[in-house]
Amino acid sequence: MLTQEDDVEISALARRGWSIAAIARHTGRDRKTVRRHLAGFETVRGNRPSPIEPWRAYLEARFADDPHVFVTVLYGELRNLGFTRSYPTLVREIRRLKLRPACACCSAGTQKTVELVHQPGEELQLDWLELHETPWGRKAYVLVGALSYSGRIRGVFSEQTSFAYLAGALDRLLRRFGGTAKSWRTDRMATFVYPGSDRLRPEAAELAKHYGVQVAICPAKRPQRKGVVEKSIDYLTRSWWTSAPVKTPAQAQADLDRWTATSADNRRRGPKTVASLADTEPLLTLPASAFPAVLEVERMVERQAMVNFEGNRYSTGPELVGQTVTVRARLGGLTVDIHAPSGILAARHRRAPAGAEQAIRDETHTRALQGEVLAQFSTGAAPRKRKANLPPGDAARAEATRLRQGSAADEVKVDLGSYAKVAEVAR
């Protein structure tokens, strides 16, 4: 069976027009296996647990005690703890899971590097920029992409970093580039890979296949492998974000697009600019529609019976004011669905462009809201006279009399004659 990585790579190569024989030679797979997979008959192997997983905590503790402990010593200890696999299996899994920590003393002075040579259109590096403080008072995320060859950068604001929001931001990012490189390089973000591994999640594999690309995951603790996007994020933060004249997410996105197309693209790369280098990169054509992921968020209905979503406001029935509803929208879809807390579809609206700051109202919702607002003032009572003379009425005066009589009955009365009799007896 094929792994998720082989599945993505074979699909990407076939989409570029490679023959089955060429794909088989490149991936080391049999031609019949490649042919069956492309025909839809080959299954994909999922994420199998490591054979040393039951002893992983023990190995981590031993490496914490001594990073230089020999695997032969660990093998003898694990045999006494019930480990039945071979020594080569233990060595392979320790290396694959990267259980042995790096020793700062041993690696001191050996951190050398070399500039990687990137071919035009081969690689796009991706990473999130997290903005904790924004002028609109909420945390924001920016998906930043950088072409490794030319250094062209683009960014897209996103409300969250979940897979659906990642897929949506990625599609908008690629369309700002006008295409995609043959490979995406990213770190071990949880929306792409299983935590603690390099294994692609099934939905991430389908996303890559949708665009016909390969996915390269950076090794753990090797951020320099995606140094192009790391440096781009630092440049974007220092040169644009710290002084960006924005007040809303829509303004921030528009100003970021302006800045990347002017200041960032006009940087010099030797005798040429970033823009001139990027214009020569052969990028893959994008699909007509975005990957069909579904955005789903919870929102509180405002007093005006409106719900905020993607920088726009959508109406609901007035009976939902103050309640938490679920807003759903498919990427590339033309509608927005609002579901009541019970799960029933409460409203469906046409989808406004993200960040357009539009208010989309349904006439039925508007009339119902107006009716409830007017009903609050239709009590049938005469209007209150602001300067009328209204002294205490009969009921109030009767109650006041009762209170006075009660207080008089409770008073303590002193009889001086009794005191005189007591004094005479005492003589």
C-alpha positions as CSV (number, residue, x, y, z in Angstrom):
1,M,0.0,0.0,0.0
2,L,1.1,3.6,-0.6
3,T,1.8,6.2,2.0
4,Q,0.1,9.6,2.0
5,E,3.3,11.1,0.8
6,D,3.6,8.7,-2.2
7,D,-0.1,9.3,-3.0
8,V,0.4,13.1,-3.2
9,E,3.7,12.8,-5.2
10,I,2.3,10.3,-7.7
11,S,-0.8,12.4,-8.3
12,A,1.3,15.6,-8.7
13,L,3.7,14.0,-11.2
14,A,0.8,12.5,-13.2
15,R,-0.9,15.9,-13.4
16,R,2.3,17.3,-14.8
17,G,2.2,14.8,-17.6
18,W,4.8,12.3,-16.4
19,S,4.5,8.8,-17.8
20,I,3.7,5.8,-15.6
21,A,7.2,4.4,-16.2
22,A,8.9,7.8,-15.3
23,I,6.8,8.0,-12.1
24,A,7.7,4.4,-11.1
25,R,11.4,5.1,-11.6
26,H,11.2,8.4,-9.7
27,T,9.3,7.0,-6.7
28,G,10.8,3.5,-6.7
29,R,7.4,1.9,-7.1
30,D,6.3,-0.8,-9.5
31,R,4.6,0.4,-12.6
32,K,1.6,-1.8,-11.9
33,T,1.3,-0.2,-8.5
34,V,1.4,3.3,-10.0
35,R,-1.1,2.3,-12.7
36,R,-3.5,0.8,-10.2
37,H,-3.2,3.9,-7.9
38,L,-3.9,6.3,-10.8
39,A,-6.9,4.2,-11.8
40,G,-8.3,4.4,-8.2
41,F,-7.7,0.9,-7.1
42,E,-4.7,1.3,-4.8
43,T,-5.4,2.1,-1.2
44,V,-3.4,4.5,0.9
45,R,-1.8,3.3,4.1
46,G,-2.8,5.4,7.1
47,N,-0.7,6.5,10.1
48,R,0.6,3.4,11.8
49,P,1.9,3.6,15.3
50,S,5.5,3.0,15.9
51,P,6.5,-0.4,17.2
52,I,8.4,1.2,20.0
53,E,5.4,3.4,21.1
54,P,4.8,1.5,24.4
55,W,8.4,2.1,25.4
56,R,8.6,5.6,24.1
57,A,8.2,7.3,27.5
58,Y,11.0,5.2,28.9
59,L,13.3,6.0,26.1
60,E,12.6,9.8,26.4
61,A,13.3,9.6,30.1
62,R,16.6,7.7,29.4
63,F,17.7,10.3,26.8
64,A,16.8,13.1,29.3
65,D,19.2,11.4,31.8
66,D,22.0,10.9,29.2
67,P,21.7,12.1,25.6
68,H,24.7,10.0,24.7
69,V,23.5,6.6,25.9
70,F,24.3,3.8,23.5
71,V,21.4,2.2,21.7
72,T,22.9,-1.2,22.5
73,V,22.5,-0.4,26.2
74,L,18.9,0.7,25.6
75,Y,18.2,-2.5,23.6
76,G,19.3,-4.7,26.5
77,E,17.1,-2.7,28.9
78,L,14.1,-2.8,26.7
79,R,14.5,-6.6,26.2
80,N,14.0,-7.0,30.0
81,L,10.9,-4.8,29.7
82,G,9.2,-7.0,27.1
83,F,10.6,-5.5,23.8
84,T,10.6,-8.3,21.2
85,R,11.6,-6.4,18.0
86,S,15.1,-6.4,16.5
87,Y,17.9,-4.1,17.2
88,P,17.8,-2.5,13.7
89,T,14.1,-1.7,14.3
90,L,15.0,0.1,17.5
91,V,17.7,2.1,15.8
92,R,15.5,3.0,12.9
93,E,12.6,4.1,15.1
94,I,14.7,6.2,17.4
95,R,16.1,8.0,14.4
96,R,12.7,8.4,12.7
97,L,11.0,9.7,15.8
98,K,14.1,11.8,16.6
99,L,14.0,10.8,20.2
100,R,17.7,11.5,20.9
101,P,18.0,15.2,21.8
102,A,20.8,17.3,20.4
103,C,23.7,18.0,22.7
104,A,24.6,21.7,22.9
105,C,28.2,20.9,23.9
106,C,28.8,18.5,21.0
107,S,27.2,20.7,18.4
108,A,29.0,23.9,19.5
109,G,30.9,25.5,16.6
110,T,29.5,23.0,14.1
111,Q,26.3,25.0,13.1
112,K,27.5,25.7,9.5
113,T,25.2,26.4,6.7
114,V,25.1,26.8,3.0
115,E,22.8,28.7,0.7
116,L,20.4,26.4,-1.0
117,V,19.9,26.8,-4.7
118,H,16.2,26.9,-5.7
119,Q,15.0,26.4,-9.3
120,P,12.3,28.7,-10.7
121,G,8.8,27.6,-9.9
122,E,10.0,24.6,-7.8
123,E,9.1,25.6,-4.2
124,L,6.7,27.8,-2.3
125,Q,7.3,28.2,1.4
126,L,4.4,28.7,3.8
127,D,4.0,29.8,7.4
128,W,1.7,31.6,9.8
129,L,2.3,35.1,11.2
130,E,0.4,35.5,14.5
131,L,-0.5,39.1,15.5
132,H,-1.4,39.3,19.1
133,E,-2.3,43.0,19.2
134,T,-4.3,44.6,16.4
135,P,-6.1,48.0,16.0
136,W,-9.4,46.2,15.9
137,G,-8.8,44.5,19.3
138,R,-8.8,40.8,18.2
139,K,-5.9,38.4,17.5
140,A,-5.2,38.0,13.8
141,Y,-3.3,35.5,11.7
142,V,-1.6,36.0,8.4
143,L,-0.7,33.1,6.0
144,V,2.5,34.2,4.4
145,G,3.8,32.6,1.2
146,A,7.3,33.1,-0.3
147,L,8.6,31.8,-3.6
148,S,12.0,30.3,-2.8
149,Y,13.6,31.3,-6.2
150,S,12.5,34.9,-6.6
151,G,11.6,35.8,-3.0
152,R,8.2,37.2,-4.0
153,I,5.9,37.3,-0.9
154,R,2.2,37.5,-0.5
155,G,0.0,37.4,2.6
156,V,-3.6,36.7,3.5
157,F,-5.4,37.6,6.8
158,S,-7.3,34.8,8.4
159,E,-9.5,34.7,11.5
160,Q,-8.3,31.2,12.6
161,T,-5.7,28.6,11.7
162,S,-8.0,25.6,11.5
163,F,-7.8,23.4,8.3
164,A,-10.8,25.0,6.6
165,Y,-9.5,28.5,7.2
166,L,-6.0,27.4,6.1
167,A,-7.5,26.0,2.9
168,G,-9.4,29.2,2.2
169,A,-6.4,31.5,3.0
170,L,-4.1,29.3,0.9
171,D,-6.4,29.5,-2.1
172,R,-6.6,33.3,-1.9
173,L,-2.8,33.4,-1.4
174,L,-2.2,31.3,-4.5
175,R,-4.5,33.4,-6.6
176,R,-2.5,36.5,-5.6
177,F,0.6,34.7,-6.9
178,G,-1.2,33.8,-10.1
179,G,-0.4,30.1,-9.7
180,T,1.5,27.7,-7.5
181,A,5.0,26.2,-7.3
182,K,5.4,22.5,-7.8
183,S,6.1,21.9,-4.1
184,W,4.8,23.5,-0.8
185,R,7.3,23.6,2.0
186,T,5.9,24.1,5.5
187,D,6.7,23.2,9.1
188,R,4.9,20.6,11.2
189,M,1.7,22.6,11.6
190,A,-1.0,20.5,13.2
191,T,-3.5,21.1,10.3
192,F,-1.1,19.5,7.8
193,V,0.6,16.6,9.7
194,Y,-0.1,14.4,12.7
195,P,1.5,15.8,15.8
196,G,5.0,14.5,16.4
197,S,5.4,13.0,13.0
198,D,5.9,13.9,9.3
199,R,2.8,12.1,8.2
200,L,0.3,14.1,6.2
201,R,-3.3,14.2,7.4
202,P,-5.8,12.8,4.8
203,E,-7.4,16.2,4.3
204,A,-4.1,17.8,3.7
205,A,-3.2,15.2,1.2
206,E,-6.5,15.8,-0.6
207,L,-5.8,19.6,-0.6
208,A,-2.4,19.0,-2.2
209,K,-3.9,16.7,-4.8
210,H,-6.5,19.4,-5.6
211,Y,-3.8,21.8,-6.7
212,G,-1.5,19.1,-8.1
213,V,1.5,19.8,-5.9
214,Q,3.9,17.9,-3.6
215,V,4.3,18.8,0.1
216,A,7.7,18.9,1.8
217,I,7.6,18.9,5.7
218,C,10.6,20.5,7.4
219,P,12.4,18.3,9.9
220,A,11.8,19.0,13.5
221,K,13.9,21.9,14.9
222,R,15.1,22.9,11.5
223,P,13.4,26.2,10.8
224,Q,16.2,27.4,8.7
225,R,15.1,24.9,6.0
226,K,12.3,27.3,5.3
227,G,14.4,30.4,5.8
228,V,13.0,32.2,2.8
229,V,9.5,32.6,4.4
230,E,11.0,33.1,7.9
231,K,13.0,36.1,6.6
232,S,10.0,37.3,4.7
233,I,7.8,37.3,7.8
234,D,10.5,39.3,9.7
235,Y,10.7,41.8,6.8
236,L,6.9,42.1,6.6
237,T,6.6,42.7,10.3
238,R,9.3,45.3,10.5
239,S,8.7,47.1,7.3
240,W,5.0,47.1,7.0
241,W,3.0,46.0,10.0
242,T,4.7,48.2,12.6
243,S,3.6,51.4,10.7
244,A,0.6,50.2,8.7
245,P,-2.2,52.8,8.8
246,V,-5.1,50.4,9.2
247,K,-8.1,50.1,11.5
248,T,-10.0,47.1,10.3
249,P,-9.1,43.6,8.9
250,A,-10.3,44.7,5.4
251,Q,-8.1,47.8,5.5
252,A,-5.1,45.6,6.6
253,Q,-5.6,43.2,3.8
254,A,-5.9,45.9,1.2
255,D,-2.8,47.7,2.5
256,L,-0.8,44.5,2.7
257,D,-1.7,43.7,-1.0
258,R,-0.5,47.2,-1.9
259,W,2.7,46.9,0.0
260,T,3.7,43.5,-1.3
261,A,3.0,44.6,-4.9
262,T,5.1,47.7,-4.6
263,S,7.7,47.9,-1.8
264,A,8.3,44.1,-1.5
265,D,8.4,43.4,-5.2
266,N,10.8,46.3,-5.9
267,R,13.6,44.9,-3.7
268,R,16.8,44.3,-5.5
269,R,18.2,40.8,-6.1
270,G,21.5,41.5,-7.8
271,P,20.9,43.3,-11.1
272,K,17.2,42.4,-11.1
273,T,14.2,43.1,-8.9
274,V,12.1,40.5,-7.1
275,A,9.2,41.3,-9.5
276,S,11.3,40.7,-12.6
277,L,12.6,37.4,-11.2
278,A,9.1,36.3,-10.2
279,D,7.6,37.1,-13.6
280,T,9.9,34.4,-15.1
281,E,8.9,31.7,-12.7
282,P,6.8,29.0,-14.4
283,L,3.9,28.4,-12.0
284,L,1.3,25.7,-12.2
285,T,-2.2,26.7,-13.3
286,L,-4.7,26.8,-10.4
287,P,-8.0,24.9,-10.4
288,A,-11.1,26.9,-11.3
289,S,-12.5,26.6,-7.8
290,A,-11.1,26.4,-4.2
291,F,-10.8,23.2,-2.3
292,P,-14.3,22.4,-1.0
293,A,-13.7,22.8,2.7
294,V,-16.4,24.1,5.0
295,L,-15.9,27.1,7.3
296,E,-17.8,26.8,10.5
297,V,-17.8,29.4,13.4
298,E,-20.1,30.2,16.3
299,R,-21.4,33.8,16.6
300,M,-23.6,35.7,19.1
301,V,-26.6,37.4,17.5
302,E,-26.5,41.1,18.1
303,R,-29.4,43.3,19.3
304,Q,-30.1,44.3,15.7
305,A,-30.5,40.6,14.8
306,M,-27.3,40.6,12.9
307,V,-24.3,38.2,12.8
308,N,-20.7,39.0,11.9
309,F,-18.9,36.8,9.5
310,E,-15.8,37.4,7.3
311,G,-16.0,41.2,7.8
312,N,-19.7,41.4,6.8
313,R,-23.0,41.3,8.8
314,Y,-25.9,38.9,8.0
315,S,-29.5,39.1,9.4
316,T,-31.4,36.5,11.4
317,G,-34.9,36.3,12.9
318,P,-35.4,38.5,16.0
319,E,-36.2,35.4,18.1
320,L,-32.4,34.5,18.0
321,V,-31.2,37.8,19.5
322,G,-28.7,37.1,22.3
323,Q,-28.3,33.4,21.3
324,T,-25.2,31.7,19.9
325,V,-25.7,30.5,16.3
326,T,-23.5,28.5,14.0
327,V,-22.4,30.1,10.7
328,R,-21.3,27.8,7.8
329,A,-20.0,28.5,4.4
330,R,-18.2,26.4,1.8
331,L,-15.0,27.7,0.3
332,G,-15.9,29.2,-3.1
333,G,-19.6,28.9,-2.3
334,L,-22.1,31.7,-3.0
335,T,-24.2,31.4,0.2
336,V,-23.8,31.7,4.0
337,D,-26.0,29.5,6.2
338,I,-26.9,30.4,9.8
339,H,-28.1,27.6,12.0
340,A,-30.0,28.1,15.3
341,P,-28.7,26.5,18.5
342,S,-31.1,23.6,17.8
343,G,-29.3,22.9,14.5
344,I,-32.2,24.1,12.3
345,L,-31.3,26.2,9.3
346,A,-32.5,29.7,10.4
347,A,-31.2,31.8,7.5
348,R,-29.4,31.6,4.1
349,H,-27.9,34.7,2.5
350,R,-25.9,35.5,-0.6
351,R,-22.2,35.6,0.4
352,A,-20.6,39.0,0.2
353,P,-16.9,39.4,-0.5
354,A,-14.7,38.9,2.5
355,G,-13.9,42.2,4.3
356,A,-16.5,44.2,2.2
357,E,-18.2,45.5,5.4
358,Q,-21.6,44.9,3.9
359,A,-24.9,44.4,5.8
360,I,-27.0,41.7,4.2
361,R,-30.6,41.8,5.4
362,D,-33.6,39.6,4.5
363,E,-36.9,41.5,4.1
364,T,-38.7,39.0,6.2
365,H,-36.2,39.4,9.1
366,T,-36.4,43.2,8.8
367,R,-40.2,43.3,9.0
368,A,-40.2,40.8,12.0
369,L,-37.6,42.9,13.8
370,Q,-39.6,46.1,13.2
371,G,-42.8,44.5,14.4
372,E,-41.1,43.4,17.7
373,V,-39.6,46.8,18.2
374,L,-42.9,48.6,17.7
375,A,-44.7,46.1,19.9
376,Q,-42.5,47.3,22.8
377,F,-44.2,50.7,22.6
378,S,-47.8,49.5,21.9
379,T,-48.9,48.9,25.5
380,G,-52.3,50.7,25.1
381,A,-51.6,53.0,28.1
382,A,-51.9,56.8,27.8
383,P,-48.6,58.6,27.5
384,R,-47.1,59.8,30.7
385,K,-47.5,63.5,31.6
386,R,-44.1,64.8,32.4
387,K,-45.2,67.9,34.5
388,A,-48.5,66.7,36.0
389,N,-49.4,67.2,39.7
390,L,-49.9,63.7,41.2
391,P,-50.1,63.7,45.0
392,P,-50.5,60.5,47.0
393,G,-53.8,58.8,46.3
394,D,-56.4,57.2,48.6
395,A,-54.5,53.9,48.8
396,A,-51.3,55.5,49.6
397,R,-52.8,57.8,52.3
398,A,-54.6,54.8,53.9
399,E,-51.3,52.8,54.1
400,A,-49.5,55.8,55.6
401,T,-52.2,56.1,58.3
402,R,-51.8,52.4,59.1
403,L,-48.0,52.8,59.4
404,R,-48.4,55.7,61.8
405,Q,-50.9,53.9,64.0
406,G,-48.6,50.9,64.2
407,S,-45.6,52.9,65.2
408,A,-47.7,54.6,67.9
409,A,-48.7,51.3,69.4
410,D,-45.2,50.2,69.5
411,E,-44.0,53.2,71.6
412,V,-42.8,52.5,75.2
413,K,-44.9,54.3,77.8
414,V,-43.4,55.2,81.3
415,D,-45.9,55.3,84.4
416,L,-44.4,57.7,87.0
417,G,-47.0,56.7,89.6
418,S,-45.6,53.2,89.7
419,Y,-42.2,54.6,90.4
420,A,-43.6,56.6,93.4
421,K,-45.2,53.5,94.9
422,V,-41.9,51.6,94.6
423,A,-40.1,54.4,96.4
424,E,-42.6,54.5,99.4
425,V,-42.2,50.7,99.9
426,A,-38.5,51.1,100.0
427,R,-38.7,53.5,102.9
